[in-house]
Each structure stands twice: as structure tokens, then as C-alpha cells.
Amino acid sequence: MKINKSIFHLKSFLIGILFFQIQFGFSQEEKNSELYKTIMSKDSLLFNVGFNTCDIKQFENLLANDFEFYHDKDSISDKNKFLQTLKKGLCANTGTYQSRRYLVPNSTEVYPLYKKGVLYGAIQMGIHQFYEKSVGKNESLSDAKEHFGSTAKFTHVWLLENGIWKLKRSFSYDHQNTSTAGTTSTIFDNDEEITKWLQQNNIPTLGIGIINNGKLQEIKVFGELKKGVAAPYNTIWNVASLTKPVTTIVALKLVSQGKWNLDEPLDKYWIDPDIANDPNHKLLTTRIILSHQTGFPNWRFMNQSKKLDFKFKPGTQYSYSGEGMEYLRRALEKKFHKTLDQLANELIFKPLKMNDTKFIWNDISDVSRYAVNYGNKGNAYEPVKNKTANAADDLLTTIQDYGTFLCSVMNGDGLSKKVFEEMNSHQVTQNKKDKYFGLGFEIYDLGNDNYALSHGGADQGVQTLFFLLPKTKQGLLIFTNVDDGYKVYEKLLLNYLGKNGQKLIDIETK
């Protein structure tokens, strides 16, 4: 009986992995770990940038010199043969078809490899699907329609070679001609279509986080950090006013712990010199600040005097204010003798392992992952490089980190039942029907006892937004790095939130 050697090698290797796991307690990496994010970033470069766009250079850079590819329907390939197959087949101008790879959400598992306690590599396992373009007679590749090809499992062995991650072995197996149950293909699953859509709208970079069942189910990052540099899975963004919900949760967790009071006058801890002689400062509380009823302008520099003042009596109406959040920061810092970033690290970032989230520019671990901010005419802005934490603006984070934070918010982690209910209650009405402000979050009344929590962010070269639906445990997070990134919001809301997305749009456009 003849034995297919490639299948023999494949089975032997996979059995070896299983044995290693059993013998040595081989543990899976958590999705918010540095190793998991690193491997996902390499996967994105290999497929989203390399395979799906036929960028052969990505493969040349990421594959080890002694790379080997094992395929259950084909023979073993070394690096040269693998690259030649790509060049002459899938990526040839005269090729008869082109294939696109789609990573099935939540299918990826990453396992570390150690030698004497030192990390030397990782094993990545998952499920991916392939969509193909079949070119008919007298038809160009660009005109061909895409169709489902196959689903397969894969195992990648990544090794650190002189500090650089290289793909050493790749196994593709269990190919089936059926789509994975529960997955659907839309424009947002099609890299080619999403790239065209972004180009049409002049969006340099787009990040999407999809929340289902109270968990961050999927992360998508498209476009470029800057010209010629593809945006990785763990792109770092300035999210503008999405900073405010983080400051809010710092305060609400302290309230839940009995260390802070929502309704205690803040003049016990801080009085801004500009308003020291105005008795209205005695009315300022954390509740009034988080519901944006301070009477402050958004920023004092908007006043002709450049000084802080009251436009109305605190607690009597709604008016959005970044100054209010900064006022709260100073009070918190005076009370606890810690900076806001220290408090956030203790209460939020470290417990949730949000390792890429920073208030201060110099604390970023890898500036090369930062999404450069652009005007709507293609002009790049200088990044804001805060040296101290701003409670209202310029937080630096990733889709992974902020999506994890939002799931924690929606699930009420670290908040008492009473505080969670206060956060979700209508503290003040806004100027639109069915729209309110709670504590730190906008609230949209969707009817039938359903509602959404939201916040947006807008600065030079920044447009960000999220919606959380606590009743259905759904959510959507959108980051863009351009002045008019808001123009893609509607399509994204309709695609991912359906009827609820339409209700949100109706409330905003009434």
C-alpha cells in the first residue's frame, strides 16, 4: 500500500502538538495578550496585505528561509516552490482565478513555545475560508464574480529568529467545500470591496470592533497607517472624546467602592482659580459633571477671555463640556494623591490587560503602529503628544483594548448595582427626541424597553464612535483617522446593528 508522505508528515506533526500539550500543560494565550496580538498582526500582514492583494514581498519577508508548506490536497512545498506557485498561479496576470482568504472570527488559538523559560516561538491554529474568482471566456479578472471556494483548518509555526518573527511551517488541512456555519459574506468581509469603499470615501484607515453576547467577537482593521504601510490588527489610534467614558468609569468604580461620592460638592477637593469668586462652583458634583450640566463651555479657550466661566447655573440644563471632565480629574487627583493615568491603570487598564491604552504619548510601546491623522484633503496632522493625562481627550488605544473596555462597561464589571443603574438612567434630556445623557454616556431610547449607550469623538484627523445595546449584549466600535470619517458611520450601523442601527440613525436625523 502506498502512503502519501505529505499526509503522513502532517498527521505526525499534529499528533506531536497534541502530545506536547498533554505532557507539558501547553496553555492557550488570551486574546488580549501581547503574544496573541503579535501573531494576529503577522497573520494580517501575511494574508490581508500579502495573499489577498498578491503582495509577494510580504511573504518573502515573513517566511523563514527553510519554510515548508504542507497541504492535504497537494504536495509539500519549500519557500521557493511556494512563492513560485503564488507568482505563476494566483497572482499571475494571466492566471485563470484569484483567491481571497477570510479568517473565521473567534477561530484562532495561539500557544506559546518556550525553551528553559524563554519564548522562542508560537503555534497558531484556526479556520479560514477561501473565495475565488473564476474567469470566463472574454472576461477580465476585475469583472469576474467572486464565489465561495473552500473552508480549511490551518496550523502555523512561528519562530523568533534574531528577534524577528518568521513563519517556519504552515499546514493547511481538512479542506471542505462547505461554508462555515453561521458566517455570511458582506462588503465588510471582502477585503477587495472594503478597500474600494474606503478609497471612494477617502478614508485612510478604518477599525471596527463587533460585540456579540457581551464579548468582543471580531476585530477588523483596513487601510494604511501612512502611505505604503498597511494598518495592522493592533493599530494604535487617538480616539479623541472616547477618553471621557474611561474617566467616567474610573469615577464610578471609586463610587462603587465607597471611596467617592456622586453628589458630594467638589470644592472640598478642587476650585478652579477662574471661578473661585463665583458661588456656582459650590454646586459642582460628579453627577453634574458626568451628565454635562456644569454650565461650562466645552473649552475655556473658546471664551474671548480664555478663562473658565459659567454660562448657566449648574444642574439646570445640558451642555457638553470637556472642561467639566478636566475639573473632575483635578478633584480626583487631589483626593487620591494619584494622577488620572495611575488611577485608570489600577482600576481599568491592568485588570482588563489593556496594555496598549495610554493617556500619555511617551508611554506608547510601539509608535510605529500609530494611525497618522489626516484632513479631508489628504494633509497629515502632527500627532498630539500629551505629557500629562487629559480626562476628556486624546486617549491612545486599540480596537482590541477599547472593545474589551466596552464589554466590561456593558456587563457592569466593578460597578455596584445602584451605580450601574444610575449610569444607565436619564440624568438630563438633550435637544433630540429619545436622546438623553446618563452618567458619562449618551442614551438612545429605542423603544420596547431597549436602549443604546453611546459616545463619539472628533478632533483634527479623528472621528470615532461606539454604540452598546445592553439588553441584547451587542455593540459596535468604529475608529477612523480622518476629519470626515463620520460619513462611513451610517453604512456600518445598518450592516452590523440592523433595525436598531436604523433607529439610531432616525433619532440623530429627526
N, C-alpha and C positions, 0 to 999 in steps of 0.2 A: 504494500500500500504506500502511495506517495504522500509525503507530508508537505504542506505548504509552509515553507520556512518563515515567511513573514508573519503568519498567524501564530506559529509556534513561539517566535520571539515576543510577539505582542502579549500572548497569554502568560508566558513566563514572567514578563516584566510586571504585569498587573497582579499576578499571584504574589510576586515579591513585595509589591506595595502593601497588599493585604497582610502578609506575614509580618512585615515591619511594623504596621500599625498595631497588630495584636501583641507582638513581643515587647515593643518599646513605648506603648502608650502614646503613639503618634496623634497629636491633637490638632483639630481644625482651627484655623485662625478666625477671629471675629472680624466682621465686615468693616469695623471702624479701626482695625489695627493698621499700623504703618505698613506691615508686610503685605496685607491684603490689598491695600490701596496701591502699593507699588506694583504688585503683579497685575492688577486691573489696569493700571496705567500702561504697562508694557503690552497687555493684551489689546488695548485700544489702539496703540501705535501699530501693532502688528497687523490688525485686521481692519479697523475703521480707517486708518490712514494708509496702511500698506496694501492689504488684499483687496479691499473694496474700491480703491482708486488706482490699483495697479502701480503703486509706488514701490518699485523693486528695491530702491535704496533702503527702505525701512527694513526689508528682510535681510539685506546684506549686513546692515548694522546690528540687527538684533540676533541673528543666528550665529551660533558658535561655529568655528572653523570645521569642527568634526561633527556638526549637526547631522542627525539621522531622522527620517520621517517614515513612520510605519502606517500603512493604510490597509484596512481589511479587505478592500476590493482591488488593491493594486500591489505593486512590489515595494520593496524598501528603496528609499532614495537618500543619497547623501546631499550635502549642501549644493554642490554644483548641479546635480541632476534635478533637484527640487527647483532651483532658480531657473534652469533652462526650461522646465515644464511650464513655469509661470510665464516666462518671456515668449515662448513659442506657442503656448496654448491659450490660457485665459486672458493674457494681456497682449497678445499679438494683434496688430491692426487688422490682420486678415483672418483672425480667429472666427469660428462659427458661433461662439457664445461667450457671455461674460457672466461670472458668478459673484453674488454678494453674500457675505456671511453675516448672520444675525445671532447674537448671543442671547439665549433664552434667559429672561430675568430670574434671579434667585437660584440659578442652577450651579453657580460657581462655588467650588470649595478650594481652599488654599491650605496646604500643610507645610510647615517649616522643616528644613533639613539641617541638623546640627552635627558637628563633629567636635567632641570634647567641649561642648557648651558654646561653640562658636557657630553662628549661622553661616552656612555655605551655599544654600540653595532653597528651592521651594518646589512643591508639586502642585500644579493647578489642574483641577478636574471640573468638567462641566458638560453642558449640552448646547450645541449650536445647530442652526438651520442654514440652509443654502438656497438662495433664489437665483434662478438663471434666466438669461435672455437667449431665446432661440431665434436665429436669424433666417428668415425665409429667402427664397429666390428674389433677386432685385430689391432687397430690403437692407437698409443700413442698420448697424448696431444701435444707433441712437433712436431709431424708430421702432425697434423690436420691443415687444411687451415682455414684462418680467413674469415668471411663474415659479411656483414652489418646486424645489428640486429634491432635497432630502433633509432628514434630521440625523444627527450623529452625536455620539459621545466622544469626548476628547480628553486626553491627559497630556500635560506639558511638564517637562522637567526643566526648570530654570536654575542656572548656576551663577554664582558670583565669580567672575574671572577678573582678577585685579581690581576688584571693587565695582565692576560693571556687570549688570545683569545680561546674561545671554541665554537663548533658548537652546538647550542641549539635545533634547529628544522630544519628538511630537508623535502622539499616537491618535489616530482617528479611526473609530470603530463603531460597530452596531448601527451601521447606516440603514435607515428605513425611508421608504417613500411616502410616509405619512407625516403630517404636521403635528407638532407637539400640542397636546390637548390644552385648550384654554388660551392659546395665543392667537392674536389676529394681526394682520399686517395693515398698517395705515401709513400715511405720509411720514409719520414720526418714527416708524420702524424701518424706513427706507432711506439709507444714508444719501443716496444719489438725489432723491426727491427733496429731502430736507435741506441739502446743500444748495440746491437750486432756489428753494423758497427763501432761504436766508440771504442769498445773493440778490434776489429780486427785491428784498426789503432792506438791503444794505445793513444787515446785522452781522458784525464780525464774529461774535461768539454768543452761543445760547446754551444755558444749562437748565435742565428740567429735573425735578425730583417728584416722583409719583408715590403717594402714600395710600395704601390699602390695608384694611383690617388693623389700623393703628400702627403699622410698620412701614418703614421706607422700603418700598418694593423694588423701585427701579430708579437708576440714575442715568441720564443721557446728557452728554456734552458734545456740542457740534461747533465747527468753525475753527478759527485760528486765534492764538494768543496775540500774535502780531504777524505781519506778513511773512508767510513761509514757515510758520511754526504752528503745528497742529495743537489744538487745545486738548490736554489730557483729561482723563477721568477725574483727577483730583485738582483741577484748576482752582486757583485762589482768586476770589472776587472781592471787590469793595462793594458792600451791599447797602450803603447809604443808611436810610432810616430804618432798615430792618435791624439796626442796632438797638432801637428802642424796646422791642419785645424782650431782648436779653436783659437789659437793665430792669425792665418790669419784673421779670421772673426772679432776679436777684432780690428785689424788694419783697416780692410776695412770698418767697421761701423764708426770708427772715421774719415776716409776719407770721407765717405758719409755725415757725419755731418759737414764737413768743418773744422774739428779740426786737421787734419793731412793731409800730402801731400805725394802722392805716389812717387814723383820724387824729393823731397827735400833732399839734402845731409844730412846724419845722423850725420856728425861730428859736427853739430850745437848742438847736444844733448849728443853724446857719442863718445869717441875714445878709443878703447882698448889699454892699455899701450904697448902690444906686437907689435902693428903695427903703433904706433904713428909717427915713423920716416919714414914710407913708404907712399909716396904720393898717392898710390892706395886707401887709406882709404877715400879720398875725393870723390871717385866715388860711394861709397856705398849709395844706396837708398832703400826704402821699396820695390819698384818694383823689383829691382835686387835681394834682399833677398828672396822675396816670390816666385820668379821664379828660385831660386837656381843657380844664376850666380855670386856669390860673389867671387869665386876663393879660398874660404876657404876649408880646409879639412873637413870631416864630424865632427871630434872632434880633438882638438889640442893635446890631449894625444897620438894620433896616430903618431905624429911627434916625431922624436928622441929627439928633444929639449924640447918637451912638451909645446911649445909655439905656439901661433897663427901666421900664415903667409899666404901669397897669393901664390897660385900655378899657377895662370894666372891673367891677367888683368880683373877686374870685368866688367861684361856685355858682354863678348866676347864668352862665351860658358856655357854649363850646367854642373854642378857638385853638387850633393846632399850634403847639409850641415846642420847639427844640430847647428853648431856654428853660422851660419847666423841668425837662429831664436832667439838664445840667445842674439845676438848683437842687434836685433830689440827690444827684451824685455827691455834691458837696456836703449835704446833710448826712448822708450815709458814711462818707469818709471821715467826717468829724466824729460821729458816734462810735464807729468801729475801729478807728485809727488804722484803716487799711485802704488802699486805693481800690477803685471800682474793678480794675482788672484782677486784682488779688481776690476780691470777693467773688467775682464771676468764675475764676479758676477753681476756687474751693467749692462753690455751690453748684456749678453747672459744667464747666469745661472738663475738669478732671473726672468727676463721676460718670459723665457721658463719653469720655475719651475723645473729646473734640480737640484733637491735637493740632489741627490746622486753623483754629479760630483764635484770632488775636485782636486786641484793641490798638496795639502799637506796632508801627511798621517794622521797626528793627527786630521785633520778636518773630517775624516770619522765618520759617526754617528753610524755605526754598523760594526765593524771589523769582526764579526763572519760570515758576508756574503761575505767576500773576497775569490776569487778563487785562491787558492795556485798555484804557478807556478812550473812546472816540467821540467826536462830534458827528453830526449827521452829514457832514461833507467830507468825512474821512480824516479830519485833523485829529492827531493824538494829543491827549491831555497829559500833563505831568501828574503822576500819582500823588495822592495826599499822604504825607508821611508823618502821621501824628507821633509825638514823643510822649504824650500822656493820653489816658483814656478819655474819649468823648462819649457821654452817656446816650447821645442822640444820633450819632452819625459815624460813618467810616469804619465800621467793623469789617475785618478781613476774615473770610471763611470759605468753605467749600460746600457744594451741594450735599455731600455726604454728612458733613458736620451739622449744617443748619437743618437739614432734613431730620437728622437724629434728634436735634433740639425740639423741632416742631412736634415730633411724635411724643416726646416727653411732655410737652405742654398740653397736647390734646388728651393725653392719658392722665393728666393731673399729678404727675410724679413729683413728690416732695411738697405738695400743697395740701393743706387741710381741706376737708370737705367744704367748710364755710368759706375759705378764701377762694377755692375753685369756683364756687357758686357766685361769689362777688365778682370775680374776673369775667364771668360769662353773663353777668346781669347788665341791663341797660342803665348805665350811670347818667347818660345825657343823650339827647337826640341831636342828630346832625341836620343838615339842610336838605336831606333827601328822605322821601318816604321809605320806611322799612330799613333805615340805616341808623345805627347808634354807635356810641363809644362805650365800651366796658372799661375794665382796668387794663390799659396798655394795648388793647386790641379793638379794632373796628368790629362791629357785629351787624350782620345782614340777616334780616328775618325772611326766611324762605317759605314760610307757611307750613301748616300741618306740624307744628312744634319742631320744625327743622330750622337750623341756623348755621351761619358760617362765621368763623373768626378770620380776620384778615389784617394785613398791614402791607403798605407799599414803601418803596424807597426811590428817591430821584435826586440825582446830583449831576454834575458835569460828567457825561460818559457813563452814567449808571441809571438803569431802570430795573427795579426788582419788585417782586410781588409774591404773596402767598395767600392761599385760602385753605382753611381747615374746616371740615364738617364733622364735629364731634359725635353727632348722632349716628352717622354711618361709618365713622372712623376712616374717612377719605381725606385726601389733601393733595394740593398741587403747589409746587415751588418753582418760580421762574426767575432766572438771573439773565440779564443782558448787559453788555458793556458799551452802550451807545446812547446818545441823547434821546433818540426816539424809539427805543426798544419796545415801548408800550404798544406799538402798532401790531405786534405779533400776539398780544395777550388774548384777544377775542378767539382766534382760531384754536389756541391752546386750551382755553377754558371749555370751549364746546367739545373738543376732542376728548379731553380727559375727565370732565365733570358732567358732560351731557346736559340733561334738563336743568340740573342745579346750576351749571355754568351759564345757561341761558337766563335763568332767573337773576343771577348776579349781574349779568350784562344789562338786563332790563332795569334793575334798580339803579345802576350807575347812569343810564342814558335817559331816564324819565325826566 
